């Protein structure tokens, strides 16, 4: 590690452990900062040397991945792991505050190789972790998240390749292919090995942790991922075509109170629904504000998705939303939603 990188890692208090840190297995996310110096990589040996890479707490208020990893490690305390495990524990400082990201930080899931902002301390740290995993010849990568809206459990991939889809299918038959935003963990690790992001529903309850435990255990126990072509009826494939954001200085509400955007109160119940052209998401205020629609694919612009005639926010074409939420901070820090369409295993829009 060169001197500059050492200084960056020291500033972020990032550490590497070759055994499970004391008291780690029973520590809740909000107390991890008392045990760990900062983000850390836990490198554990197994009979199969190529490790499974698992990342948790890239967002501090999404703790299902941590709970799942802790449960898996508790199960293996008295027996050797079948496959080596690299566990990256991310934003423990944000976890202590129960927020996605602290105000002075870069988002830990926008800083991986390929990020448009590669010179932040967090991006340098992520590059070092990526290179560490590359040197270990990672077998597969799982990035575990929660979301704030009413979404099913689903997996996300950045490549429509059989092993990527097979890895995603271990978690859910609902699989989303995406290219943006840039700098996400799954996009970077997809250069090394099959890589997925899994969305485990809302944090703090439900079956998300159990589902994530089953995924990790399955990946630790398997010798290889199948590489044969996917049977189309074995998977429900979607692709993100647009990312919808509220302009930074715009106001919004969900209860009909005056705002630049008055979204319907049940908007989060529309996730993964096949909405038709003309469906209303709410109304705009008197100043004529418009939603920002960014391309979800590798293009310079996105299709036109909204019409605002008569003050209604209406879809101009059929679309399937994901990540709609009533959580205002999530909307400010990330987006209002993603708009998707169904695709086939060949990537063609259905």
C-alpha positions as a Markdown table, in Angstrom:
| # | Residue | x | y | z |
|---|---|---|---|---|
| 1 | Unk | 0.0 | 0.0 | 0.0 |
| 2 | Unk | 1.6 | 3.3 | -1.0 |
| 3 | Unk | 1.9 | 6.2 | 1.4 |
| 4 | Unk | -1.0 | 8.3 | -0.1 |
| 5 | Unk | -3.3 | 5.3 | 0.1 |
| 6 | Unk | -2.2 | 4.5 | 3.6 |
| 7 | Unk | -3.1 | 8.1 | 4.6 |
| 8 | Unk | -6.6 | 7.7 | 3.0 |
| 9 | Unk | -7.2 | 4.4 | 4.7 |
| 10 | Unk | -6.1 | 5.8 | 8.0 |
| 11 | Unk | -8.4 | 8.9 | 7.6 |
| 12 | Unk | -11.4 | 6.6 | 7.0 |
| 13 | Unk | -10.2 | 4.2 | 9.8 |
| 14 | Unk | -10.6 | 1.3 | 7.4 |
| 15 | Unk | -9.2 | -2.0 | 8.7 |
| 16 | Unk | -8.6 | -5.6 | 7.6 |
| 17 | Unk | -9.3 | -8.5 | 10.0 |
| 18 | Unk | -8.3 | -12.1 | 9.5 |
| 19 | Unk | -10.7 | -13.3 | 12.2 |
| 20 | Unk | -14.1 | -12.3 | 13.5 |
| 21 | Unk | -13.6 | -9.2 | 15.7 |
| 22 | Unk | -14.6 | -9.6 | 19.3 |
| 23 | Unk | -18.3 | -9.0 | 20.1 |
| 24 | Unk | -19.0 | -8.5 | 16.4 |
| 25 | Unk | -21.5 | -11.3 | 16.0 |
| 26 | Unk | -24.0 | -9.9 | 18.5 |
| 27 | Unk | -23.5 | -6.2 | 17.8 |
| 28 | Unk | -26.4 | -4.2 | 16.3 |
| 29 | Unk | -25.6 | -1.9 | 13.5 |
| 30 | Unk | -25.9 | 1.3 | 15.6 |
| 31 | Unk | -23.2 | 0.0 | 18.0 |
| 32 | Unk | -20.6 | -1.2 | 15.5 |
| 33 | Unk | -18.8 | 2.1 | 15.6 |
| 34 | Unk | -17.9 | 1.2 | 19.2 |
| 35 | Unk | -16.2 | -2.0 | 18.0 |
| 36 | Unk | -14.7 | -1.1 | 14.7 |
| 37 | Unk | -12.5 | 1.7 | 13.7 |
| 38 | Unk | -14.5 | 2.4 | 10.6 |
| 39 | Unk | -15.3 | 0.4 | 7.4 |
| 40 | Unk | -13.6 | -2.9 | 7.5 |
| 41 | Unk | -12.9 | -6.0 | 5.5 |
| 42 | Unk | -13.1 | -9.4 | 7.3 |
| 43 | Unk | -11.1 | -12.0 | 5.5 |
| 44 | Unk | -12.0 | -15.6 | 6.6 |
| 45 | Unk | -10.5 | -18.8 | 5.1 |
| 46 | Unk | -12.5 | -21.8 | 3.8 |
| 47 | Unk | -11.8 | -25.1 | 2.1 |
| 48 | Unk | -12.4 | -23.5 | -1.3 |
| 49 | Unk | -9.9 | -20.6 | -1.6 |
| 50 | Unk | -11.7 | -18.4 | -4.0 |
| 51 | Unk | -13.9 | -16.2 | -1.7 |
| 52 | Unk | -17.5 | -15.2 | -1.8 |
| 53 | Unk | -17.5 | -11.4 | -1.4 |
| 54 | Unk | -20.4 | -10.0 | 0.7 |
| 55 | Unk | -20.9 | -6.3 | 1.3 |
| 56 | Unk | -23.2 | -5.0 | 4.0 |
| 57 | Unk | -24.1 | -1.5 | 5.4 |
| 58 | Unk | -23.0 | 0.4 | 2.3 |
| 59 | Unk | -26.0 | 2.5 | 3.5 |
| 60 | Unk | -26.0 | 2.9 | 7.3 |
| 61 | Unk | -29.7 | 2.5 | 7.8 |
| 62 | Unk | -29.9 | -0.8 | 5.9 |
| 63 | Unk | -29.0 | -3.4 | 8.4 |
| 64 | Unk | -30.5 | -6.6 | 7.0 |
| 65 | Unk | -27.2 | -7.6 | 5.4 |
| 66 | Unk | -25.3 | -7.2 | 8.7 |
| 67 | Unk | -27.9 | -9.4 | 10.5 |
| 68 | Unk | -27.7 | -12.0 | 7.8 |
| 69 | Unk | -23.9 | -12.1 | 7.8 |
| 70 | Unk | -23.8 | -12.4 | 11.6 |
| 71 | Unk | -26.2 | -15.3 | 11.5 |
| 72 | Unk | -24.2 | -17.2 | 8.9 |
| 73 | Unk | -20.9 | -16.7 | 10.9 |
| 74 | Unk | -22.6 | -17.9 | 14.1 |
| 75 | Unk | -23.6 | -21.1 | 12.3 |
| 76 | Unk | -20.1 | -21.7 | 11.2 |
| 77 | Unk | -18.3 | -21.0 | 14.5 |
| 78 | Unk | -17.7 | -24.7 | 15.2 |
| 79 | Unk | -17.2 | -25.8 | 11.6 |
| 80 | Unk | -15.0 | -24.5 | 8.8 |
| 81 | Unk | -16.5 | -22.5 | 6.0 |
| 82 | Unk | -16.8 | -24.5 | 2.8 |
| 83 | Unk | -15.7 | -21.4 | 0.8 |
| 84 | Unk | -13.6 | -18.5 | 1.9 |
| 85 | Unk | -15.5 | -15.3 | 2.8 |
| 86 | Unk | -14.6 | -11.7 | 2.3 |
| 87 | Unk | -17.1 | -9.6 | 4.3 |
| 88 | Unk | -17.0 | -5.8 | 3.8 |
| 89 | Unk | -18.8 | -3.9 | 6.5 |
| 90 | Unk | -19.3 | -0.4 | 5.2 |
| 91 | Unk | -20.6 | 2.8 | 6.6 |
| 92 | Unk | -20.5 | 2.2 | 10.4 |
| 93 | Unk | -20.5 | 5.9 | 11.1 |
| 94 | Unk | -23.8 | 6.4 | 9.3 |
| 95 | Unk | -25.2 | 3.3 | 10.9 |
| 96 | Unk | -24.5 | 4.9 | 14.3 |
| 97 | Unk | -26.8 | 7.7 | 13.3 |
| 98 | Unk | -29.3 | 5.4 | 11.5 |
| 99 | Unk | -29.0 | 7.3 | 8.3 |
| 100 | Unk | -28.1 | 6.3 | 4.7 |
| 101 | Unk | -25.1 | 8.6 | 4.5 |
| 102 | Unk | -23.7 | 11.3 | 6.7 |
| 103 | Unk | -23.8 | 14.8 | 5.2 |
| 104 | Unk | -20.0 | 15.1 | 4.7 |
| 105 | Unk | -19.7 | 11.6 | 3.1 |
| 106 | Unk | -19.9 | 10.3 | -0.4 |
| 107 | Unk | -22.5 | 7.6 | -0.8 |
| 108 | Unk | -20.8 | 4.2 | -0.2 |
| 109 | Unk | -22.7 | 2.7 | -3.1 |
| 110 | Unk | -21.6 | 5.3 | -5.6 |
| 111 | Unk | -17.8 | 5.2 | -5.1 |
| 112 | Unk | -16.7 | 1.9 | -6.6 |
| 113 | Unk | -14.5 | 1.7 | -9.8 |
| 114 | Unk | -16.4 | 3.4 | -12.6 |
| 115 | Unk | -17.6 | 6.2 | -10.4 |
| 116 | Unk | -17.7 | 9.7 | -12.0 |
| 117 | Unk | -16.1 | 11.0 | -8.7 |
| 118 | Unk | -13.0 | 8.9 | -8.3 |
| 119 | Unk | -11.0 | 11.3 | -6.2 |
| 120 | Unk | -12.9 | 11.2 | -2.9 |
| 121 | Unk | -11.4 | 9.4 | 0.1 |
| 122 | Unk | -14.3 | 6.9 | -0.1 |
| 123 | Unk | -13.6 | 6.1 | -3.7 |
| 124 | Unk | -9.9 | 5.5 | -3.0 |
| 125 | Unk | -11.0 | 3.1 | -0.2 |
| 126 | Unk | -13.4 | 1.3 | -2.5 |
| 127 | Unk | -10.7 | 0.9 | -5.1 |
| 128 | Unk | -8.4 | -0.6 | -2.6 |
| 129 | Unk | -11.1 | -3.1 | -1.4 |
| 130 | Unk | -11.9 | -3.9 | -5.1 |
| 131 | Unk | -8.2 | -4.6 | -5.8 |
| 132 | Unk | -8.0 | -6.8 | -2.6 |
| 133 | Unk | -10.9 | -8.9 | -3.9 |
| 134 | Unk | -9.4 | -9.1 | -7.3 |
| 135 | Unk | -6.1 | -10.4 | -5.9 |
| 136 | Unk | -8.1 | -13.1 | -4.1 |
| 137 | Unk | -9.9 | -14.0 | -7.3 |
| 138 | Unk | -13.4 | -13.5 | -5.9 |
| 139 | Unk | -15.9 | -16.3 | -6.9 |
| 140 | Unk | -19.0 | -14.2 | -6.7 |
| 141 | Unk | -20.2 | -11.0 | -5.1 |
| 142 | Unk | -23.4 | -10.1 | -3.2 |
| 143 | Unk | -24.2 | -6.6 | -2.1 |
| 144 | Unk | -27.1 | -6.6 | 0.4 |
| 145 | Unk | -29.5 | -3.7 | 0.7 |
| 146 | Unk | -32.9 | -2.6 | 2.1 |
| 147 | Unk | -35.3 | -0.1 | 0.6 |
| 148 | Unk | -37.8 | 2.3 | 2.0 |
| 149 | Unk | -40.9 | 1.6 | -0.2 |
| 150 | Unk | -43.2 | -1.4 | -0.6 |
| 151 | Unk | -41.1 | -3.5 | -3.0 |
| 152 | Unk | -40.8 | -7.3 | -3.4 |
| 153 | Unk | -37.5 | -9.0 | -2.7 |
| 154 | Unk | -35.5 | -8.8 | -5.9 |
| 155 | Unk | -32.0 | -9.0 | -7.3 |
| 156 | Unk | -30.2 | -6.6 | -9.6 |
| 157 | Unk | -27.5 | -7.3 | -12.2 |
| 158 | Unk | -25.4 | -5.3 | -14.6 |
| 159 | Unk | -24.7 | -8.0 | -17.1 |
| 160 | Unk | -27.2 | -10.3 | -18.9 |
| 161 | Unk | -24.9 | -13.3 | -18.7 |
| 162 | Unk | -26.0 | -16.8 | -17.6 |
| 163 | Unk | -23.9 | -16.9 | -14.4 |
| 164 | Unk | -25.1 | -13.4 | -13.3 |
| 165 | Unk | -28.7 | -14.5 | -13.8 |
| 166 | Unk | -28.1 | -17.8 | -12.1 |
| 167 | Unk | -26.7 | -16.0 | -9.1 |
| 168 | Unk | -29.6 | -13.6 | -9.0 |
| 169 | Unk | -32.1 | -16.5 | -9.3 |
| 170 | Unk | -30.7 | -18.0 | -6.1 |
| 171 | Unk | -32.4 | -15.0 | -4.4 |
| 172 | Unk | -35.4 | -14.3 | -6.5 |
| 173 | Unk | -37.0 | -14.9 | -9.9 |
| 174 | Unk | -37.5 | -11.1 | -10.1 |
| 175 | Unk | -34.3 | -9.7 | -11.6 |
| 176 | Unk | -33.6 | -6.2 | -12.7 |
| 177 | Unk | -30.9 | -5.4 | -15.2 |
| 178 | Unk | -29.4 | -1.9 | -14.9 |
| 179 | Unk | -26.5 | 0.2 | -16.1 |
| 180 | Unk | -26.9 | 3.4 | -14.1 |
| 181 | Unk | -26.3 | 4.9 | -11.6 |
| 182 | Unk | -22.5 | 4.6 | -12.0 |
| 183 | Unk | -20.1 | 3.7 | -9.3 |
| 184 | Unk | -22.3 | 1.0 | -7.7 |
| 185 | Unk | -20.8 | -2.0 | -6.0 |
| 186 | Unk | -22.4 | -4.6 | -8.4 |
| 187 | Unk | -21.2 | -2.7 | -11.5 |
| 188 | Unk | -17.6 | -2.7 | -10.3 |
| 189 | Unk | -17.5 | -6.3 | -9.1 |
| 190 | Unk | -19.2 | -7.5 | -12.3 |
| 191 | Unk | -15.8 | -7.0 | -13.9 |
| 192 | Unk | -14.3 | -9.6 | -11.5 |
| 193 | Unk | -17.0 | -12.2 | -11.1 |
| 194 | Unk | -20.8 | -12.7 | -11.2 |
| 195 | Unk | -22.1 | -9.9 | -9.0 |
| 196 | Unk | -25.6 | -9.0 | -7.7 |
| 197 | Unk | -27.3 | -6.4 | -5.5 |
| 198 | Unk | -30.2 | -7.9 | -3.5 |
| 199 | Unk | -33.0 | -5.8 | -2.2 |
| 200 | Unk | -34.5 | -7.3 | 0.9 |
| 201 | Unk | -37.5 | -5.1 | 1.6 |
| 202 | Unk | -37.7 | -2.6 | 4.5 |
| 203 | Unk | -35.1 | -2.7 | 7.2 |
| 204 | Unk | -35.8 | -3.8 | 10.7 |
| 205 | Unk | -38.3 | -6.7 | 10.2 |
| 206 | Unk | -39.9 | -9.1 | 7.9 |
| 207 | Unk | -38.2 | -12.0 | 6.2 |
| 208 | Unk | -35.3 | -10.1 | 4.6 |
| 209 | Unk | -32.5 | -11.4 | 6.9 |
| 210 | Unk | -33.7 | -15.0 | 6.6 |
| 211 | Unk | -33.8 | -14.7 | 2.8 |
| 212 | Unk | -30.3 | -13.2 | 2.7 |
| 213 | Unk | -28.9 | -15.9 | 5.0 |
| 214 | Unk | -30.3 | -18.6 | 2.6 |
| 215 | Unk | -28.5 | -16.8 | -0.3 |
| 216 | Unk | -25.2 | -16.5 | 1.4 |
| 217 | Unk | -25.3 | -20.1 | 2.6 |
| 218 | Unk | -26.1 | -21.3 | -0.9 |
| 219 | Unk | -23.2 | -19.4 | -2.4 |
| 220 | Unk | -20.8 | -20.6 | 0.2 |
| 221 | Unk | -21.7 | -24.2 | -0.4 |
| 222 | Unk | -21.7 | -24.4 | -4.2 |
| 223 | Unk | -18.7 | -25.4 | -6.2 |
| 224 | Unk | -19.6 | -23.3 | -9.3 |
| 225 | Unk | -22.4 | -21.3 | -10.8 |
| 226 | Unk | -24.2 | -22.8 | -13.7 |
| 227 | Unk | -23.2 | -21.4 | -17.1 |
| 228 | Unk | -25.9 | -22.8 | -19.3 |
| 229 | Unk | -28.5 | -20.5 | -21.0 |
| 230 | Unk | -31.4 | -19.4 | -18.9 |
| 231 | Unk | -34.8 | -20.8 | -19.7 |
| 232 | Unk | -37.0 | -17.7 | -20.3 |
| 233 | Unk | -39.9 | -18.8 | -18.1 |
| 234 | Unk | -37.6 | -19.3 | -15.1 |
| 235 | Unk | -37.0 | -15.6 | -14.6 |
| 236 | Unk | -38.9 | -12.3 | -14.6 |
| 237 | Unk | -36.5 | -9.9 | -16.2 |
| 238 | Unk | -36.8 | -6.1 | -16.1 |
| 239 | Unk | -34.5 | -3.3 | -17.2 |
| 240 | Unk | -34.2 | 0.2 | -15.7 |
| 241 | Unk | -34.8 | 2.7 | -18.6 |
| 242 | Unk | -35.1 | 5.9 | -16.6 |
| 243 | Unk | -34.2 | 7.3 | -13.2 |
| 244 | Unk | -36.7 | 9.9 | -11.9 |
| 245 | Unk | -35.5 | 12.6 | -9.5 |
| 246 | Unk | -37.1 | 15.6 | -7.7 |
| 247 | Unk | -35.2 | 18.8 | -8.5 |
| 248 | Unk | -33.0 | 19.8 | -5.6 |
| 249 | Unk | -34.8 | 22.9 | -4.6 |
| 250 | Unk | -38.3 | 21.7 | -5.3 |
| 251 | Unk | -40.8 | 20.8 | -2.5 |
| 252 | Unk | -43.1 | 17.8 | -2.4 |
| 253 | Unk | -45.8 | 16.3 | -0.3 |
| 254 | Unk | -47.9 | 13.2 | -0.1 |
| 255 | Unk | -50.9 | 14.5 | 1.8 |
| 256 | Unk | -52.1 | 17.1 | -0.7 |
| 257 | Unk | -50.5 | 20.0 | 1.2 |
| 258 | Unk | -49.1 | 22.8 | -1.0 |
| 259 | Unk | -45.9 | 21.9 | -2.8 |
| 260 | Unk | -44.2 | 21.9 | -6.1 |
| 261 | Unk | -45.1 | 18.3 | -6.4 |
| 262 | Unk | -48.1 | 16.8 | -4.7 |
| 263 | Unk | -47.7 | 13.1 | -5.0 |
| 264 | Unk | -50.5 | 10.7 | -4.4 |
| 265 | Unk | -50.5 | 9.2 | -0.9 |
| 266 | Unk | -50.4 | 5.6 | -2.0 |
| 267 | Unk | -47.5 | 6.1 | -4.5 |
| 268 | Unk | -45.3 | 3.5 | -2.8 |
| 269 | Unk | -47.9 | 0.8 | -3.5 |
| 270 | Unk | -47.3 | 1.2 | -7.2 |
| 271 | Unk | -43.9 | -0.5 | -7.1 |
| 272 | Unk | -43.6 | -3.3 | -9.7 |
| 273 | Unk | -47.1 | -2.6 | -11.0 |
| 274 | Unk | -47.5 | -2.5 | -14.7 |
| 275 | Unk | -48.9 | 1.1 | -15.1 |
| 276 | Unk | -50.5 | 2.2 | -18.3 |
| 277 | Unk | -50.1 | 5.4 | -20.2 |
| 278 | Unk | -52.2 | 8.1 | -18.5 |
| 279 | Unk | -51.6 | 6.8 | -14.9 |
| 280 | Unk | -51.4 | 9.8 | -12.6 |
| 281 | Unk | -48.7 | 10.0 | -9.9 |
| 282 | Unk | -50.0 | 13.3 | -8.5 |
| 283 | Unk | -50.2 | 17.0 | -9.4 |
| 284 | Unk | -47.7 | 19.9 | -9.9 |
| 285 | Unk | -47.9 | 23.2 | -8.1 |
| 286 | Unk | -48.4 | 26.6 | -9.7 |
| 287 | Unk | -44.8 | 27.3 | -10.5 |
| 288 | Unk | -44.8 | 24.6 | -13.2 |
| 289 | Unk | -41.9 | 22.5 | -11.8 |
| 290 | Unk | -41.0 | 19.3 | -13.7 |
| 291 | Unk | -39.4 | 16.1 | -12.6 |
| 292 | Unk | -35.9 | 15.2 | -13.7 |
| 293 | Unk | -35.8 | 12.1 | -15.9 |
| 294 | Unk | -32.3 | 10.7 | -16.4 |
| 295 | Unk | -31.4 | 7.8 | -18.6 |
| 296 | Unk | -31.2 | 4.4 | -16.9 |
| 297 | Unk | -29.2 | 3.0 | -19.8 |
| 298 | Unk | -25.9 | 4.1 | -21.4 |
| 299 | Unk | -27.5 | 6.9 | -23.4 |
| 300 | Unk | -27.3 | 10.7 | -23.2 |
| 301 | Unk | -31.1 | 11.2 | -22.7 |
| 302 | Unk | -34.1 | 9.3 | -21.6 |
| 303 | Unk | -37.5 | 8.9 | -23.3 |
| 304 | Unk | -40.3 | 11.3 | -22.4 |
| 305 | Unk | -42.2 | 9.6 | -19.6 |
| 306 | Unk | -44.4 | 12.4 | -18.2 |
| 307 | Unk | -47.0 | 14.8 | -19.4 |
| 308 | Unk | -48.2 | 17.7 | -17.1 |
| 309 | Unk | -51.3 | 19.0 | -18.9 |
| 310 | Unk | -54.0 | 20.3 | -16.5 |
| 311 | Unk | -51.5 | 20.1 | -13.6 |
| 312 | Unk | -51.5 | 16.3 | -13.5 |
| 313 | Unk | -48.3 | 14.2 | -13.5 |
| 314 | Unk | -49.2 | 11.5 | -15.9 |
| 315 | Unk | -47.3 | 8.8 | -17.6 |
| 316 | Unk | -47.0 | 9.1 | -21.4 |
| 317 | Unk | -46.2 | 5.4 | -21.9 |
| 318 | Unk | -46.6 | 2.1 | -20.1 |
| 319 | Unk | -43.9 | 1.7 | -17.4 |
| 320 | Unk | -43.2 | -0.4 | -14.2 |
| 321 | Unk | -41.9 | 1.7 | -11.3 |
| 322 | Unk | -39.5 | 0.5 | -8.5 |
| 323 | Unk | -38.3 | 2.1 | -5.3 |
| 324 | Unk | -41.2 | 4.6 | -5.0 |
| 325 | Unk | -41.3 | 5.6 | -1.4 |
| 326 | Unk | -42.9 | 8.0 | 1.1 |
| 327 | Unk | -39.5 | 8.6 | 2.8 |
| 328 | Unk | -38.5 | 12.2 | 1.9 |
| 329 | Unk | -34.8 | 11.7 | 2.9 |
| 330 | Unk | -34.5 | 8.7 | 0.6 |
| 331 | Unk | -36.0 | 10.7 | -2.2 |
| 332 | Unk | -33.6 | 13.6 | -1.6 |
| 333 | Unk | -30.5 | 11.3 | -1.3 |
| 334 | Unk | -31.3 | 9.0 | -4.1 |
| 335 | Unk | -34.3 | 9.4 | -6.4 |
| 336 | Unk | -38.1 | 9.3 | -6.5 |
| 337 | Unk | -38.1 | 6.0 | -8.5 |
| 338 | Unk | -36.8 | 3.9 | -11.3 |
| 339 | Unk | -38.9 | 3.3 | -14.4 |
| 340 | Unk | -38.6 | -0.2 | -15.9 |
| 341 | Unk | -39.8 | -2.4 | -18.8 |
| 342 | Unk | -39.9 | -6.1 | -19.1 |
| 343 | Unk | -37.1 | -7.7 | -21.2 |
| 344 | Unk | -36.3 | -11.1 | -22.5 |
| 345 | Unk | -33.1 | -13.1 | -21.7 |
| 346 | Unk | -31.6 | -11.7 | -24.9 |
| 347 | Unk | -32.1 | -8.1 | -23.6 |
| 348 | Unk | -34.8 | -7.1 | -26.0 |
| 349 | Unk | -37.7 | -5.1 | -24.7 |
| 350 | Unk | -40.9 | -7.2 | -24.6 |
